[in-house]
Structure formats: C-alpha cells, structure tokens
Amino acid sequence: QVQLVESGGGLVQAGGSLRLSCAASGRTLSNYIMGWFRQAPGKEREFVAAITRRGISTYYADSVKGRFTISRDNAKSTVYLQMSSLKPEDTAVYYCAADAYYRSSASIEPNDYDYWGQGTQVTVSS
C-alpha cells in the first residue's frame, strides 16, 4: 500500500506556471504507474498525465499536451507535474494516483488507479 500527498497548488495568473508534487510513502514508488487527474466543479474527474514505473513512457491528455510535463524521482519517492502556459480552464483540484497493476502502458481511466491523494487546488485567473 502507498500513501500519497500532493502539494504545490495555488492561485496563478493565466500564462503562468506551477509545479505540483506528489510525495509517496509506504510501498516503494517504483512499483506503481503514476498518474495525475483533475476535477473541476460540476465535472467528472479527468485524466491529465501518467508515467510508467521507471519513467520511460509518459502520456498526456490532448488538452495539456505541450504545456504540462510529468516526471518522477523514485529515489525521492516523488512524482511531479510541471504546468506551464496555464489557462483558466485548467482550474481544478489536482490529484495524483497510483496504479499497482502490471500493465504494459499507463491507463487513462480513474477506476484503474488504486490509491489517491487528497488533492491540491489549482486556480488560474484570467
């Protein structure tokens, strides 16, 4: 089992940048595919980005491709989401999640992830 804690959210102007961190404790982080999801008020939770266990492959939602970068440091048990060129529509609670299943590639489905953090709020003002 792994526990996840997100940090780094906040209020930023459109066009600005933020870096989210997800600190893991418990089981070794390298056992998990990691993902970032977000949920805006009144909307369903949606996939943002994911990274495979050793960080070899990354996946992005079309809406964030070219603006967001997911990375991981297994030695530090931390996953990152660097967000640039932020837009008001990026406003949401951002969650990191861990998938314990041994897949050949990362899933974009929230139900495939086994462990979740509590979320961190990102607000982008226009």
Buried (B, 14 or more C-beta within 10 A) or exposed (E): EBBBBBEBBEEBEEEBEBEBBBBBEEBEBBBBBBBBBBBBEEEEBBBBBBBBBEBEEBBBBEBBEEBBBBBBEBEEBBBBBBBBEBBEEBBBBBBBBBBBEEEEEBBBEBEBBEBBBEBBEBBBEE
